[in-house]
Amino acid sequence: MSKLKELGNDLYSGKVSYDFVGRRKLWYSIAIAVVFLSILAPVVKGGFNFGIEFRGGSEFRIDGVSSLSQSLARDAVQSVEPGVEPLITTVGLDSVRVQTEQLDDVTSEEMRIALASAYQVDSSLVTSSFIGANWGADVTEKALIGLMVFLVLVSLFMALYFRTIKMSLAALVALLHDMVLTLGIYALSGFEITPAAVIGFLTILGYSLYDTVVIFDRIRENTLDVEFSETKTFSSQVNMAINQTIVRSVNTSIVGVLPIASILFIGAVILGTGTLRDISLALFVGVVVGTYSSVFLAGPLYAHLREGEAKFTSEKVTAKI
């Protein structure tokens, strides 16, 4: 811990400095490659694994089972509806969830009785429900509206607070990078995209912007009088700001990631709870990727957008002449 504290002090004072801004082409290349792979992922995997709330269908839950064998559920479903391939998951230590295409009331009741017989439980321990795809469409529509309102308000706030629209642009690029990468990981992992996952997606916007705003606030302080300096450049001051805040960003992210990782492990491995698993994966990826993009993408991109402005170059040119 003492070495980490010493490193933090050295980074803040400038005794130690890593050239984040100078290597921006490398960070841009990595970001472009990652975004491309994330866009390619759902194509290769055959699309996203949308939950029943989005695709619609019937759902059965069998509680108090002595065996978690998925083949029992599959055989029971196909004995009622041959050719149907159900989605079967375990929930906790004694429950099984079965999802199928939407069934009529008669077939749904036959399916419920068949599942109870297969797992040798009382039929009262098997619950059935169905969800129309329109419900998921409404959730998606409201989520997109909320996202657009959020982005507009955040852009206006950052532009007014930092007095430049270029900070908003850099922050939004980093935010888009984080969201595309998170969606790519969902596609590769096969995790369901459910309303809980959508909530997670919206939540990571805040995590991503938090680190970005912290770095941008330090950049604002470091560059207040850089246009009047004959020795400092805008890019060097941005780089110093990133070095001064990186330890804080990493520490904050570690503190946030550890409990989220615990929830992800418990939800995915121990309990098999879909809601915990779906939302925690989005949060886990969002915190990690948000920290990375704030340091390696948002800061260097902002320096790139502003370093060519006349007020940051004219004084240097005059001084050299």
BELSULJO-V623563 format. One line per field, one symbol per residue. ss: DSSP state (a for helix, b for strand, c for the rest). psi: psi as a letter, one per 30 degrees, with the letter a starting at -180 (. if undefined). A space follows every 50 residues. Layout:
ss->???
psi->???
This chain:
ss->caaaaaaaaaaaaccccccccccaaaaaaaaaaaaaaaaaaaaaccccbb caaaacbbbbbbbccccccaaaaaaaaaaaccccccbbbbbcccbbbbbb ccccaaaaaaaaaaaaaaccccaaabbbbbbcaaaaaaaaaaaaaaaaaa aaaaaaaaaaaaccaaaaaaaaaaaaaaaaaaaaaaaaaccbbcaaaaaa aaaaaaaaaaaaaaaaaaaaaacccaaacccccaaaaaaaaaaaaaaaaa aaaaaaaaaaaaaaaaaaaacccaaaaaaaaaaaaaaaaaaaaaaaaaaa aaaaaacccaaaaaaaaaaac
psi->eeeeeeeeeeeefgekkkieefgeeeeeeeeeeeeeeeefefeefgllik lffeflakkkkjlglfkgkfeeeeeeeffeikfkjljklkjbfgkkkkkl lklleeeeeeeeeeeeeeghlkffgjkllkkkfeeeeeeeeeeeeeeeee eeeeeeeeeeefhkffeeeeeeeeeeeeeeeeeeeeeefgkkjleeeeee eeefeeeefeeeeeeeeeeeefgegffgkffkleeeeeeeeeeffeeeee eeeeeeeeeeeeeeeeeeeefgjeeeeeeeeeeeeeeeeeeeeeefeeee eeeefffgkefffeeeeeee.
